[in-house]
Amino acid sequence: MAPGPYAREARPDYPGRLRLDGRGYVVLGTGDGIGGAVCDAIAQAGGRVLCADLDGERAEKTAARCGGEAMTADVTDREQLTAVFDRAEELFGEGFHGIVDVVGVSFAEPLADGTEESMRRQFDLVLRHPLLLTQVAIPRLAALGHGSVVFVGSLAGAANTPRLGLYGTAKAAVHHLATACAQEFGPYGVRTNAVVAGRILGSGGTPNPPAEAVRAVEAVVPQRRCGFPDDIASVVLFLLSDLAGYVNGAEIPVDGGIGVVSPLPSTHPANR
């Protein structure tokens, strides 16, 4: 009997589903932290990478390491972002398979102290370019009928962090944007998901925090350690691959479990 429209292979090749051979990806924000680790993960799985960063030297360094191509671009600028994806189509053709957006710097300040400039700068660096992606980039994947988009979000967008109210608000919007993209572009074969990153060492605005600050975080994280860029890259690789072929619109925490821990002490006598 001929297989029906929903037939699946009898014995799936699970390791094979993790491979990205012949597929091309654009990574936005490709420094030594999360972005660089994502590029390494894609390359090791057989994928090709276009590394885009505002700092051209960082993009070149990462591209040289992972056998990719580098571009210098301000991803908050529509014309420059469009140029990145024009180049991606030239490089990858129908093999263009995905986008990973790592860009997003936090500027700490109380909400009441925010200025027009600080608000514009924070929202440009965190939210404006993902919105531009929905107009200049993701439709290109939809036209091809396939693809995976991953936004790297933040625990600050899921739980409030002191002095990061504006940053967290923008990241929360990015998390929601991922779900909106999942609904809008899913019918065209494009999956969109968000990784909600916890405290990651070696990345972001404080790549080398004081040891006492690290110990304070480790004391409350259930796994008793901070995260590292490869922790995020591992989940991104899964989401880009066919192993995650039915994962769409997810907000996946990669935070050692701290996101599910209440900061309130117990009032129960036994726990005291």
C-alpha positions, 0 to 999 in steps of 0.5 A, a space after each residue: 500500500 502506498 504511504 499516506 501523506 503523513 508517513 514517516 521513515 520507519 527508523 529515523 536517522 537521528 544523528 543525521 538530522 543534526 547535520 546541516 550539510 549544504 545549508 547556509 546560515 546568517 549569524 548576526 553578532 559574531 564576536 567571541 561570545 555566543 555569536 562566535 560559538 554559534 558560528 562554530 557549532 554550525 560549521 562543525 555540523 557541516 553548515 556554511 556561515 555568513 558572519 555579520 557584525 558591526 565590528 569587522 575585525 571580530 567578524 573576520 576572526 570568527 569567519 576565518 575560524 569557521 570557514 565562513 564569510 564576514 560582513 561588516 554591518 550595522 544591523 539596525 540600519 535597513 539598507 545595511 541589513 538588506 545588503 547582508 541578506 542580498 549577499 546571503 542569497 548570492 552565497 547560498 542560493 536555495 541552500 539558504 536555511 536560517 538566521 540566528 540573531 545574537 545582537 543585543 546589548 544592555 544599558 543599565 539604568 533606572 526606568 525613571 532616568 531614561 532619556 530619549 537617546 537611551 531609550 532609542 539606543 536600547 530599543 534599536 540594539 535589541 528590538 528594531 533589527 529583529 523587526 527589520 528581519 521580519 521585513 527584509 530577511 525572513 520572507 526570503 526563507 518563506 519564498 524558499 519554503 524552508 528555514 529556521 530562525 532563532 532569536 537569542 533572548 534573555 532571562 531579563 525579558 522573562 523576569 525583572 532584573 534591577 536597572 534592566 527594566 528597559 532592556 528586559 522590556 525590549 527582550 520580552 518583546 523579542 520573545 513575543 516576536 518569535 511567537 508571532 513569526 512562528 504563526 505568520 511564517 510557519 505556513 511557508 515552512 519557516 520555524 521561529 524560536 527564541 532561546 531565553 539565555 540566563 547568566 552567560 559568562 564570556 559574552 554580553 556587556 560584562 564578559 569578565 565579571 568579578 569573581 565574587 559576582 560569579 559566586 553569588 550567581 552560582 550560589 542560587 542557580 540550581 546547577 550551581 554554575 553560570 552558563 557559557 556561550 557553548 551552552 547557548 550554541 548547543 541549543 541553537 544548533 538543535 533548533 536549526 537542525 531537523 531534530 527540531 523539525 516540529 519545534 516552532 514558537 518555543 521560548 526555551 530557557 537555557 539558564 541552569 534552572 534559575 528561571 523556575 526558582 522563586 526568590 522568596 524564602 520559605 515561611 514553613 518552619 521546617 524549611 527555616 
